[in-house]
Amino acid sequence: MADPGRRPRRLVGPRRPRPGQDPVVGPVQDPFLRKDRVVSVITDWTDAKAAAFGRENLTFQHGLHERPMFDDEGLARLLDQYPRDQLGVFTMGEDPKAWTTWRKGAAGNLTGDQLLEAAKTGRIWLNLRHTNDFVPEYAALCDEIFAEKEARVPGLRAFKRDLGMLISSANAQVFYHLDVPLVSLWQIRGRKKVWVYPVADPYVGELALEKIVLKETAEQFAFDPTWDAGAQCVDMTPGTMVTWQQNAPHRIENGPMLNVSVSIEFMTPPALMRANVIYANGVLRRRLGARPRVQSGFGPTALGKLAVARGAKALNLQTPHVRHLPVTFGLDAARPGVLVERV
């Protein structure tokens, strides 16, 4: 029996006609009510951008920041749903050269609301990798994004898809580093600057790149502030997306507010081939004293190196160095943003 004291629920129906719309057919013209509507995540695709996607540094505009899944309630719910043992909690120093100040923490039994408050008031970086593997809502988002990319970009086939969420404090930073896969960064809340550097000396040499692909060293490495002069600097605001050339070094600095971003890593056949060529080059340099170069495409030399890389991995010729950061701090539920140092 209905409670007579409760207000009746408002049923969702056609919207009121907007100014200038016909009062009868106006709501039907509303693209958000039409069944045949096509909503694009990225709002400024061009043929030139589609052709260059995955090969050049590009900026786009998107509409993800308007979705309620990214408001405080949605983020707190995500932090509660995401496996706690997978959650990356980090803090860092202020000097962009001091990448060794990147430290790992533990969230403990804080609720999603408390973790979000810690990000708002402290200096932490919450990294939720592979959110699409753990939270159905984000799996659907990942499918939506890649369906659009593959529909827009001729011949694109993306796999090894990792949609992660980054929830980070005011003025936090990510130090100079590079990634092996292709990357796109989508700004949802707050402002940040992203510097993207060329894939060339002095920003990253072939030896340094091989060490990272072979997992002999961490993704972070030495940074010279004078290199900023050769970088592309992107001001990220809600609704901005940036993607860059594979293996391009980059670094990030947040503005003076909470930042929320979607970070997507993925591979394509050319990107996977490049990673295997670099891996093979590292093996050939170390085992035979060779001085190999990086080939693009799927030519005979690149295919031969693909076989070398696969054989080396099967025989465990290279022992990866997995960097395990110790947990050096925790978070205090009673004092949001305060780091509890562990001795």
Long-range contacts (C-beta under 8 A, 24 or more apart in sequence): 39-63, 40-148, 41-144, 41-145, 41-148, 42-148, 42-152, 42-241, 45-152, 50-152, 50-153, 50-154, 51-153, 51-154, 53-149, 53-152, 53-153, 53-156, 53-243, 54-153, 54-156, 54-182, 54-243, 54-246, 54-268, 54-270, 54-271, 55-245, 56-245, 57-196, 57-232, 57-242, 57-243, 57-244, 57-245, 57-248, 58-242, 58-243, 58-244, 59-234, 59-240, 59-241, 59-242, 60-240, 60-241, 60-242, 60-243, 61-239, 61-240, 61-241, 62-186, 62-239, 62-240, 62-241, 63-239, 64-141, 64-186, 64-188, 64-239, 64-262, 65-187, 65-188, 65-189, 65-238, 65-239, 66-239, 69-137, 69-141, 70-188, 70-189, 70-260, 72-116, 75-112, 75-116, 75-167, 75-260, 76-111, 76-112, 76-113, 76-115, 76-116, 77-112, 78-112, 78-128, 78-131, 78-135, 78-138, 78-165, 79-111, 79-112, 79-115, 79-116, 79-126, 79-128, 79-167, 80-111, 80-112, 81-112, 81-134, 81-135, 82-128, 82-131, 82-134, 82-135, 83-134, 86-128, 86-129, 86-130, 86-134, 87-126, 87-127, 87-128, 88-125, 88-126, 88-127, 88-128, 88-129, 89-124, 89-125, 89-126, 89-127, 89-331, 90-124, 90-125, 90-126, 90-127, 91-122, 91-123, 91-124, 91-125, 91-172, 91-329, 91-339, 92-123, 92-125, 92-172, 92-173, 92-174, 92-175, 94-171, 94-173, 96-173, 96-175, 96-176, 96-223, 96-225, 96-251, 96-253, 97-222, 97-223, 97-224, 97-225, 98-175, 99-175, 99-176, 99-177, 99-220, 99-221, 99-222, 99-223, 102-175, 102-220, 102-325, 103-325, 103-328, 103-329, 104-325, 104-326, 104-327, 104-328, 105-327, 105-328, 105-329, 105-330, 105-331, 105-339, 106-327, 106-329, 106-330, 106-331, 107-330, 107-331, 108-330, 108-331, 108-333, 109-333, 110-331, 110-333, 111-333, 114-331, 114-333, 114-336, 115-167, 115-331, 116-167, 117-336, 117-337, 118-331, 118-336, 118-337, 119-167, 119-168, 119-169, 119-258, 120-169, 120-258, 120-336, 120-337, 121-169, 121-336, 121-337, 122-169, 122-331, 122-336, 122-337, 122-338, 122-339, 123-169, 123-170, 123-171, 123-172, 123-337, 123-339, 124-168, 124-169, 124-172, 124-331, 124-337, 124-339, 125-166, 125-168, 125-169, 125-172, 125-174, 126-165, 126-166, 126-167, 126-168, 127-164, 127-165, 127-166, 128-164, 128-165, 128-166, 128-167, 129-162, 129-164, 130-162, 130-163, 130-164, 131-163, 131-164, 131-165, 132-161, 132-162, 132-163, 138-163, 138-165, 141-262, 142-264, 145-264, 146-266, 156-268, 157-268, 157-269, 158-266, 158-267, 158-268, 159-266, 159-267, 159-268, 160-265, 160-266, 160-267, 160-272, 161-264, 161-265, 161-266, 162-264, 162-265, 162-266, 163-262, 163-263, 163-264, 164-262, 164-263, 164-264, 164-265, 165-260, 165-261, 165-262, 165-263, 166-259, 166-260, 166-261, 166-262, 166-263, 167-258, 167-259, 167-260, 168-254, 168-258, 168-259, 168-260, 168-261, 169-254, 169-258, 169-259, 169-337, 170-254, 170-255, 170-256, 170-257, 170-258, 170-259, 171-253, 171-254, 171-255, 171-256, 172-254, 172-259, 173-251, 173-252, 173-253, 173-254, 174-251, 174-252, 175-220, 175-223, 175-251, 176-220, 176-221, 176-222, 176-223, 176-249, 176-250, 176-251, 177-218, 177-219, 177-220, 177-221, 177-249, 177-250, 177-251, 178-204, 178-209, 178-212, 178-219, 178-247, 178-248, 178-249, 178-250, 179-219, 179-247, 179-265, 180-212, 180-213, 180-246, 180-247, 180-275, 181-246, 181-265, 181-266, 181-267, 181-271, 181-275, 182-243, 182-246, 182-265, 182-266, 182-267, 182-268, 182-271, 183-243, 183-244, 183-263, 183-264, 183-265, 184-241, 184-242, 184-243, 184-263, 184-264, 185-236, 185-241, 185-242, 185-243, 185-261, 185-262, 185-263, 185-264, 186-240, 186-241, 186-261, 186-262, 186-263, 186-264, 187-236, 187-237, 187-238, 187-239, 187-240, 187-241, 187-259, 187-261, 188-238, 188-260, 188-261, 188-262, 189-238, 189-258, 189-259, 189-260, 190-238, 190-254, 190-255, 190-257, 190-258, 190-259, 190-260, 191-235, 191-236, 191-237, 191-254, 191-255, 191-257, 191-259, 192-236, 192-252, 192-253, 192-254, 192-255, 192-259, 192-261, 193-233, 193-234, 193-235, 193-236, 193-252, 193-253, 193-255, 194-233, 194-234, 194-236, 194-242, 194-250, 194-251, 194-252, 195-228, 195-231, 195-232, 195-233, 195-234, 195-250, 195-251, 195-252, 196-231, 196-232, 196-233, 196-234, 196-242, 196-244, 196-245, 196-248, 196-249, 196-250, 197-227, 197-230, 197-231, 197-232, 197-248, 197-249, 197-250, 198-230, 198-231, 198-248, 199-245, 199-246, 199-247, 199-248, 199-249, 202-227, 203-227, 203-230, 203-249, 204-247, 204-249, 206-281, 206-293, 206-294, 207-285, 209-247, 209-278, 210-278, 210-279, 210-281, 210-282, 210-285, 211-282, 213-275, 213-278, 213-279, 213-282, 214-279, 214-282, 214-283, 214-318, 214-320, 215-318, 215-320, 215-321, 215-322, 216-282, 216-318, 216-320, 216-321, 217-321, 218-323, 223-251, 236-261, 246-271, 246-274, 247-274, 247-278, 269-298, 270-296, 270-297, 270-298, 273-297, 273-298, 273-302, 273-306, 276-305, 276-306, 276-309, 276-310, 277-302, 277-305, 277-306, 277-309, 279-309, 279-312, 279-313, 280-305, 280-306, 280-308, 280-309, 280-312, 281-305, 282-318, 283-308, 283-309, 283-312, 283-317, 283-318, 284-308, 286-318, 287-317
